[in-house]
Amino acid sequence: MRTMNLVRDIALFSVYMDLGAGRRGVDMGPSAIRIAGLVEKLHKLNYEIHEMGAIYAHEPEICAPGEFHLKYLKEVLQVCSQVKEHVSSALESGWFPLVLGGDHSISIGSIAGLSAHYRQHQERVGLIWVDAHTDMNLPETSPSGNIHGMPLAVLLGKGDPALIALNGDGPAVLPQNVTILGARDIDEKEKEVVRRSGVRVFTMSEIDERGIGNCVDEALKRATAGTGGFHLSFDLDALDPREAPGVGTPVDGGLNYREAHLICEKAARTGALLSLEVVEVNPILDTTNHTAQLAVELIQSALGKTIL
């Protein structure tokens, strides 16, 4: 297993897209995170930053939404293809991919790129998905048709064939290596998809009962069991809106500040974190860029910053 803490080079790129979401604004999330001082703070952790540019989606005002159950499929597919290429290029250079979103549909590209790279070395990858939602809708179960509610299903090999094709030969991840942390808002028809999937879901109720530390330890064990390491996909709506008001789809009753940091701190301690994305920051709904600043803090924790 290649350990993250041997890698001091970060490949940083931004994905400016909100076509997968039902509300405008998260396309500005990467800029807000950068304005909050991300690069400067990573330099202080002694990382070398390699800027890999930006990926832009068309604005919805100039795109045809297409089929109701798969809105903006063509554009989302194009963006995710570019994200996959960027991640693959970063890994080939020996750099750690850090992806700033944008809506959560971009993970289809980032995790597909990671999986394809490790598949070349006969290794699979794990996934920890921190989110208020399970994002496992199929086109036929989605009440909105927004693709940001479908990426995890796609990565597991379910859903639209064009999106699934980005995974390559087989699913990008296997359910026994996937865990969702912080779920509390699951669409009714989606629930059966989740139950059948084999993915481990820690709802907020279970986190309340068992404690975040125990839940994260189990998630990390699953993510690293027989894998070359894991990807951390962090949707800021996993936090309670009182902690992170500027997110695409806020849901009451989420993670608190320290719980969110502990997830990232424990991920860093494993030395097995292979890539990271932070998504769904919506500056339009934020106050004084607070949520973007929190995103920067969480990224620092995931990349090894400690209290002492």
N, C-alpha and C positions, 0 to 999 in steps of 0.2 A: 504493500500500500504506500503510495506517495503521500507524504505528509505536507499539509498546507503550511506549517510553520517553517518549512525550509524554503518556501517561495516568498521572495521579497519584491516581486514585480507584479503589479496589478494592471490588467487591461481594462480600462474604464471607457464605457460608452453609454450613450443616452438614447432612449427610444421615445420619440415624441408622438404618441398615439393615444387617442381616446375612442377610436371607432368600435372597440370591443365592449364599451361601457354604455350604459343608458343615460349618463349625465356627462355634460361637457366639463373639461377642466383638468383632468389628470394628465393630458398631454403636456401641461406646463410643469408637472411634477419634477422632472429632471433638472430644469432650470432652478426651481426653488431649492432643491437639495444642493446644487452647486453653489448657489448664492449663500447658503448656510455654512459654507466654508469646508466642504468635504475634502477637496484636494489638499488644502493646507493642513488639515488635521491628520490626513493619512501620511503626509510627509513627516509629520512629527512622530508618527509611529515607525518611521524609517522605511517606508515603502517607496519604491520607485513607481511612478505613475506613467503608464503608456496610454496616451489619449488615442482612441481608435475611431474618433469621429462620432457622428450622430446619424440616427435613422429617423426619417420623417414619414409620417403617413399624410395622405390628403385629408383636408378638413371635410367633415360630413356634409357641409353645405354644397360641396362640388362633387359628391359621390352619390351614386344610386345605391340605396340600402340593399336592394336585391330581395331575396327570399326572406319572409318575415322570421322564420325559425333559424336563419343564419345570416344575420345582418352584416353587411360589408365584408362578406366572405373573401372576395377577391382581394381587397386591400389588406385585410388582416393576414391572409396567406402570404402576400408579397412581403409584408413587414417581417413576419415570423421567419420567412426564408432568409432574409438578410440578417436577422438576429442569429440564426443558426450558423451562418457563414462567419459572422464576427466571433462568436464563441469558439468555433473550430479553429479559426486563425490564431486566436489568443492562446489556446491550449497547445497548438503546434509550436508556438514560440516559447512555451514553458511559462506562460503568464497566467495569473489567477483572474478569471473573468468576473467583473463587477458590473452588473447591468442595472441601470436606472430607468424605471418606467414612470409614466405610461400605465395603461391598464393591464390587468393580469393575463390577458390573452398572450402577451409577449413571451410568457414562460413556455409556450409550445415550442418556440424557436430556441430559447436558451437551453432548455433541458434536453431537447433533441440533439443539439450540438454537442453537449457534454456526453450524452449517451453514445453518440456515434464515435466520438474520439476514443472512449474507453472500450467500446466494442472491438475496435481495431486491435486492442491489446488483450482481447478475450476476457474482459472484465465488465461487470455491470455496475450501475451506480444506484445509490439510495436517494431518497427525497424526503425532506421535512417541509411541510406546507403550513405556514402560519397564517391563519385567515379566519375571519368570522363566518365564511362560507366554505362549503366543500368543493365548489366549482366542478361538479361532476354531472352537470346536466348533459343530456343528449339533445339534439335538435328537436326531437319529438316530445321531450319532457319540459323544455324550457318555456316558461310563461312569457319571456321577454324577447327571446331570440338573440340576446346579447352574448357574444362569444366569450367575454370574460367570465362567464358562468360555466364554461365548458372545458377549459384547458386541461384539468387533471384527468378527465375522462379521455380526452384525446391522447394524452401521454401514456395512458394505460391501454390504448388501442381501441377505443370505443368512440363512435361519433361519425363526423363527416369524413369520407374517404380521402378527400384532398388534404385535409389537415393531418389525418393519421399518416399519410404518406411521408410527411416530414420526419417521422420516427425512423424511417428506413426499414430494415429487416426485423420486424417484430416491435413490440411496445418499447417505448423509451425507458420505462421503469416497470418493475414487477410489484404487484400489490404488497407482497410480504416485506418489501423494503420501503414502503411509503407510509407516512403518518401525517395526519392533520392535527394541528394544535389550535384550540380556541374557537371551534365551530359553535355557532349558536343561531344561525339563520339558514335553514335548508328548505328548498322548495319541496312541496308535497310530493310530486311525482319523482323528484330527484332522490328522495329518501330510499326508495327501493333499489335504485342504481347503486347507491352507497352501500347498502346492506349486502348486496350481492358481490361487491367488488373485491373484498378481502383486504381493503385498506383499513388501517387502524385509525379511528377518529376519537380524539379526546375533546369532548364537548366542554364548555365552560362549567357545566354541572359537575363533571368528573374532576376537572382541575380544582374546583372549589373543594371537593370532598377529599381528594388524594394529595393535593398540593402540586404546584408546578414542577418542583424538582423531580419527584417520582415520575411524573408523566414525561418530562423531557428525557430522563434517563432511559425510559423504555423506548421512546422515539429514536434516540441515538443508537440504541442496541439494534433496532430493526434496520436503521439506515446503513449501518456498517456491517451487517451480517452477510458475509460472503461477497462484499462489494469492494471496489477500489476507492471508496469514499462516497461523499454525498453532496447534494446541492441543497441550499437553504433558500426557499422562496418566501419572502416576507411581505405580506400585504398589510399596510398600516391600519386597515380597518379591523385587524385582529385586536387592536387596543380599544379600550373604552373611549367613546367620543370625548369624555372629559379630559382624557390624556392626549388624544389625537383628533381634534375636531376637523382638520382639513383632509378628509379622505373621500373617495368616490362614493362609497355606500356605507355610511356609519350605522352601527347597530349597538344599542345600549347593552351594558353588562359584559364588557370585554376585559382583556388583560389589563393589569395595571402597569405602571412604569417599571417597577422592579421585576415583575414576572417577565416582561418583554426582554429586559436586559439579561435576565438569567438564561433564557433560551439562547441568546446570542453568545453569552459567555461560555456556556457549556458546549455549544457547537465549536467554539474556538479551541477549547481545551482538548478536544478529541484529536486534533492535528489531522483530521480526515476531511475537513471542509474543502471541497474542490471548486466551488463557484457560489456566487451569491447574487440575488436580485432583490431590489426593493421597489415596490410598486404601489400605485393607487393614491399617491399624495396629490391632493387637489387644492392648490393655493387659493382658488376662488372662495372656498369655504373655510379657509384657515384664518388664524388671528396672528398677526406679526410674524408670520413664517414659522410658527411654533412647531407644527407637525414636521416640516422639513428639517428643522433643527433636531428634533427627536430622531428622525430617520438617520441623520448623520451620526448621532450618538450610538444608535443601534449598530450601524455599520462598523464603527470603531470597536465596539464590544465583540462583534463577530470576527473581527480581524486581530483580536488579541489584546485590546486595551483592558487593563485590570485596575481595580480600585487601589491595590497596594502592590 
